[in-house]
Every structure is written in C-alpha cells, then in structure tokens.
C-alpha cells in the first residue's frame, strides 16, 4: 500500500490554529478515527475526529467485493442518462433483420 503525506489541513475548532493528528486507528475500511491536538500553546485543545468515505465519484478499476459505497447522485444521474440514450438504439438494432 502506498502511504504518502496527507495534504488535508486541520484547524482547531476553538482558536483556528493548526491542529496535528497525534494518532489514528481504522475501525473499518470506510472509517478512520484520529486524536487531534491544537498546536497553539495558548489554546491546548485536544479532541477526536472521524473521517468517513461516503460515496463514489469515479468507480474503482480494482473494486473490492467487501466495499459497498453508493455512487454520488450526480454520477448516478449521468449513468442513467447515458443508459436512456442507448436504449432506443439497442432496441432498434434488435428489430432490424
């Protein structure tokens, strides 16, 4: 698995300073929890965040059978629109001898 530095910036919900992830765990493939602490010495807040995968924007070329993520509403509408456009052509092709 390719691990690279995360570019997501977390800000302290209280003072707005940079909040650093101290530790994390993955209770499931679609959910991750992390302990976060504010880097401002004046603030000192610590807390827990949850990060969840919620939908698919582009289907995987190597899908896992264990992962069930809904397709985003926009992608679903695009796919249904394409299928609707293709159906009359397919129906006409079957009727032609």
Buried (B, 14 or more C-beta within 10 A) or exposed (E): EEEEEEEEEBEBEEBEBEBEBEEEEEEEEBEBBBBBBBEBEEBEBEEEBEEEEEEBEEEEEEEEEEEEBEBBEEBEEEEEEEEEEEEEEEEEEEEEE
